């Protein structure tokens, strides 16, 4: 893989000279994208030793080179017609993935065994872990990393990022539940076992605050094993006092405890939040 990385980086350095029809360059890029498509490589991952997100820039570079080297073409799928540069994934049944009509995933994304796609969309470079569900009208943006046993509820938007290549994508760790209509963008991260309540907006600029202490825990990172909801904090401006968005951690969960929807609803009701 090191040799392939070196080839991609060499192509990247002279990308201004590349154009569609360069078959030698495309062969190298396709080899890299196939690794992503099969789950043998990933754009980003959490270093277990440090807990930090490691971005493999050369794989992002390969995706960007793919767009440069590919030409537009018409793709027909049953009664539907598309015009794009990148084909859709195939071979779902052999991969043990359930894809409901209306769902689509681009070649270069990876769906692990047991994944369910309701009518939804998964973009190139993204990874969805085993036994996770991407529910109706949810989207998983380019290079986003979704863990195992995750539920992305209806209408959830997981932001994507391709440029700059060193930018960290959204990371949703294992055993997470993201409530309906949440938006998680700009390289934000949700820790393992967390529950993010419906309608929350999480970005790298959004403070995450502990409801018990008032302490700001982070910017854009929901800690593991907690219940977090959308909230606001007062800020004074020349025109008056306004509420700026934040994420409020209202409960810590026992580590390893699976989400029980009835119990989560009780937690939300106890804090005056619509379940």
C-alpha positions as CSV (number, residue, x, y, z in Angstrom):
1,X,0.0,0.0,0.0
2,X,3.0,2.3,0.6
3,X,3.9,2.1,-3.1
4,X,0.3,3.0,-4.1
5,X,0.4,5.9,-1.7
6,X,3.6,7.2,-3.3
7,X,2.1,6.9,-6.8
8,X,-1.1,8.8,-5.7
9,X,1.1,11.6,-4.1
10,X,3.2,11.9,-7.3
11,X,0.0,12.2,-9.4
12,X,-1.3,14.8,-6.9
13,X,1.8,16.9,-7.2
14,X,1.3,17.2,-11.0
15,X,-2.5,17.2,-10.9
16,X,-2.7,20.4,-13.0
17,X,-1.3,18.5,-16.0
18,X,-3.8,15.6,-15.7
19,X,-7.1,15.3,-17.7
20,X,-9.7,12.7,-18.5
21,X,-8.4,10.1,-20.9
22,X,-5.1,9.5,-19.0
23,X,-5.5,5.8,-18.7
24,X,-2.3,5.2,-16.7
25,X,-3.1,7.7,-14.1
26,X,-6.7,6.4,-13.9
27,X,-5.5,2.9,-13.3
28,X,-3.6,4.0,-10.3
29,X,-6.5,6.1,-8.9
30,X,-8.9,3.2,-9.5
31,X,-6.7,0.9,-7.4
32,X,-6.9,3.3,-4.5
33,X,-10.7,3.8,-4.8
34,X,-11.2,0.1,-4.9
35,X,-9.5,-0.2,-1.6
36,X,-12.0,2.2,-0.1
37,X,-14.9,0.5,-1.8
38,X,-13.9,-2.9,-0.3
39,X,-13.2,-1.5,3.1
40,X,-9.5,-2.4,3.0
41,X,-8.5,1.3,3.5
42,X,-10.3,4.2,5.1
43,X,-10.0,8.0,4.8
44,X,-9.8,8.5,8.6
45,X,-9.8,6.6,11.8
46,X,-9.4,7.2,15.6
47,X,-6.0,6.3,17.0
48,X,-6.8,4.0,19.9
49,X,-3.6,5.1,21.7
50,X,-4.2,8.8,21.6
51,X,-7.9,9.1,20.8
52,X,-7.1,11.6,18.0
53,X,-8.5,11.4,14.5
54,X,-5.9,10.4,11.9
55,X,-6.6,11.5,8.3
56,X,-5.0,9.5,5.4
57,X,-4.6,12.5,3.1
58,X,-3.5,10.4,0.1
59,X,-6.8,8.6,-0.1
60,X,-8.7,12.0,-0.2
61,X,-6.2,13.0,-2.9
62,X,-7.2,9.8,-4.8
63,X,-10.9,10.8,-4.7
64,X,-10.1,14.3,-5.9
65,X,-8.0,12.9,-8.7
66,X,-10.8,10.6,-9.7
67,X,-13.1,13.6,-10.3
68,X,-10.4,15.2,-12.4
69,X,-9.7,12.1,-14.5
70,X,-13.3,11.0,-15.0
71,X,-15.6,12.2,-17.8
72,X,-19.4,12.7,-17.5
73,X,-21.5,9.8,-18.7
74,X,-25.1,8.7,-18.6
75,X,-26.1,6.0,-16.2
76,X,-29.4,4.2,-16.5
77,X,-30.9,2.3,-13.6
78,X,-34.3,0.8,-14.4
79,X,-36.5,3.8,-15.2
80,X,-34.0,6.3,-13.7
81,X,-31.3,8.2,-15.5
82,X,-28.3,9.9,-14.0
83,X,-25.4,12.0,-15.4
84,X,-22.3,11.7,-13.3
85,X,-18.6,11.0,-13.2
86,X,-18.7,8.2,-10.7
87,X,-20.7,4.9,-10.8
88,X,-22.9,3.5,-8.1
89,X,-21.9,0.7,-5.8
90,X,-23.0,-2.9,-6.8
91,X,-23.0,-6.3,-5.2
92,X,-25.1,-5.5,-2.1
93,X,-26.5,-9.0,-1.6
94,X,-23.1,-10.7,-1.7
95,X,-21.9,-8.1,0.8
96,X,-24.7,-8.8,3.2
97,X,-26.1,-5.2,2.8
98,X,-29.8,-4.4,2.6
99,X,-30.6,-1.5,0.2
100,X,-34.3,-0.3,0.0
101,X,-35.4,1.1,-3.4
102,X,-34.7,4.8,-3.4
103,X,-31.3,4.4,-1.6
104,X,-28.0,4.8,-3.4
105,X,-24.3,4.7,-2.5
106,X,-21.4,5.8,-4.7
107,X,-18.5,3.5,-5.7
108,X,-15.7,4.2,-3.3
109,X,-17.9,4.2,-0.2
110,X,-17.9,1.1,2.1
111,X,-20.9,-0.5,3.6
112,X,-20.1,-3.3,6.1
113,X,-22.1,-6.5,6.6
114,X,-25.5,-6.0,8.1
115,X,-25.9,-2.3,7.1
116,X,-29.4,-1.2,6.1
117,X,-30.0,1.7,3.8
118,X,-33.5,3.1,3.7
119,X,-34.1,5.6,0.9
120,X,-30.9,7.5,1.6
121,X,-27.5,8.5,0.2
122,X,-23.9,7.6,1.0
123,X,-21.2,9.5,-0.8
124,X,-17.7,8.5,-2.0
125,X,-15.1,7.9,0.7
126,X,-17.7,7.4,3.4
127,X,-17.7,4.3,5.6
128,X,-20.7,2.8,7.4
129,X,-19.9,0.1,10.0
130,X,-21.5,-3.3,10.5
131,X,-25.2,-3.5,11.5
132,X,-25.8,0.3,11.2
133,X,-28.9,1.8,9.7
134,X,-29.1,4.9,7.5
135,X,-32.7,5.8,7.9
136,X,-35.1,7.5,5.4
137,X,-33.7,10.6,3.8
138,X,-30.6,10.6,5.8
139,X,-27.3,11.4,4.0
140,X,-23.7,10.4,4.8
141,X,-21.4,12.9,3.2
142,X,-18.1,12.2,1.5
143,X,-15.4,10.7,3.7
144,X,-17.7,10.6,6.8
145,X,-16.9,7.7,9.1
146,X,-19.9,5.9,10.7
147,X,-19.2,3.2,13.3
148,X,-20.9,-0.1,14.0
149,X,-24.4,-0.5,15.5
150,X,-25.2,3.1,14.7
151,X,-28.7,4.4,13.9
152,X,-28.9,7.6,11.8
153,X,-32.5,8.5,12.1
154,X,-34.8,10.0,9.4
155,X,-33.5,13.1,7.8
156,X,-30.1,13.2,9.5
157,X,-27.4,15.1,7.6
158,X,-23.9,13.9,8.1
159,X,-21.6,16.5,6.5
160,X,-18.8,15.6,4.0
161,X,-15.4,17.0,3.4
162,X,-12.9,16.5,0.6
163,X,-10.9,19.7,0.6
164,X,-8.5,20.5,2.0
165,X,-7.2,16.9,2.0
166,X,-5.9,17.2,5.6
167,X,-9.3,18.2,7.0
168,X,-10.8,15.7,9.4
169,X,-14.2,14.3,8.4
170,X,-17.2,13.7,10.7
171,X,-16.6,10.8,13.0
172,X,-19.6,8.9,14.5
173,X,-18.3,6.2,16.8
174,X,-19.8,2.8,17.5
175,X,-23.2,2.3,19.3
176,X,-24.4,5.9,18.6
177,X,-27.9,7.0,18.0
178,X,-28.5,10.2,16.1
179,X,-32.0,11.6,16.4
180,X,-34.2,12.7,13.6
181,X,-33.2,15.8,11.6
182,X,-29.9,16.3,13.3
183,X,-27.0,17.9,11.4
184,X,-23.4,16.8,12.2
185,X,-20.9,18.7,10.1
186,X,-17.5,20.3,9.8
187,X,-15.5,17.4,11.2
188,X,-17.6,17.2,14.4
189,X,-17.4,13.9,16.4
190,X,-19.9,11.9,18.4
191,X,-18.3,9.5,21.0
192,X,-19.2,5.9,21.4
193,X,-22.5,5.1,22.9
194,X,-23.8,8.6,22.8
195,X,-27.4,9.7,22.0
196,X,-27.8,13.0,20.2
197,X,-31.4,14.3,20.5
198,X,-33.6,15.2,17.6
199,X,-32.9,18.4,15.7
200,X,-29.5,19.0,17.2
201,X,-26.8,20.9,15.1
202,X,-23.3,19.9,15.9
203,X,-20.3,21.6,14.2
204,X,-16.7,22.2,15.2
205,X,-17.7,25.7,16.4
206,X,-20.6,24.6,18.6
207,X,-19.8,24.4,22.3
208,X,-20.7,21.2,24.1
209,X,-21.7,22.0,27.7
210,X,-22.2,19.8,30.8
211,X,-25.7,20.6,32.2
212,X,-24.7,19.7,35.8
213,X,-21.6,21.9,36.0
214,X,-22.0,24.5,33.2
215,X,-18.5,23.5,32.1
216,X,-17.7,23.7,28.4
217,X,-16.4,20.2,27.6
218,X,-15.3,20.8,24.0
219,X,-16.2,22.4,20.7
220,X,-17.9,20.0,18.3
221,X,-17.2,16.8,20.2
222,X,-20.0,14.9,22.1
223,X,-18.4,12.7,24.8
224,X,-19.0,8.9,24.9
225,X,-21.9,7.4,26.7
226,X,-24.1,10.4,27.3
227,X,-27.4,12.0,26.2
228,X,-27.0,15.3,24.5
229,X,-29.6,17.7,23.2
230,X,-29.8,21.0,21.3
231,X,-29.9,24.1,23.6
232,X,-28.9,27.8,23.5
233,X,-26.8,30.1,25.7
234,X,-27.5,33.8,26.1
235,X,-25.1,36.3,24.6
236,X,-25.4,40.1,24.7
237,X,-25.0,42.1,21.5
238,X,-25.5,45.8,20.7
239,X,-29.0,45.0,19.5
240,X,-30.0,43.0,22.6
241,X,-29.5,39.6,24.1
242,X,-29.8,36.5,21.9
243,X,-29.5,32.8,22.3
244,X,-26.6,31.2,20.5
245,X,-26.7,27.4,19.8
246,X,-24.9,24.8,22.0
247,X,-25.2,21.1,22.7
248,X,-26.1,20.3,26.3
249,X,-25.1,17.0,27.9
250,X,-28.0,16.2,30.2
251,X,-27.2,12.6,31.3
252,X,-24.2,10.2,31.5
253,X,-25.0,6.6,30.6
254,X,-23.3,3.6,32.1
255,X,-20.5,2.5,29.7
256,X,-21.7,-0.4,27.5
257,X,-25.4,0.2,28.1
258,X,-27.3,-0.2,24.9
259,X,-29.9,2.5,24.0
260,X,-33.3,1.7,25.3
261,X,-35.8,4.0,23.5
262,X,-38.3,4.0,26.3
263,X,-35.6,4.9,28.9
264,X,-34.2,7.7,26.6
265,X,-37.7,9.1,26.2
266,X,-38.0,9.2,30.0
267,X,-34.7,11.1,30.3
268,X,-35.8,13.6,27.7
269,X,-39.2,14.2,29.3
270,X,-37.6,14.6,32.7
271,X,-35.6,17.5,31.2
272,X,-38.7,19.1,29.5
273,X,-37.5,17.9,26.0
274,X,-40.0,16.6,23.5
275,X,-39.4,12.8,23.0
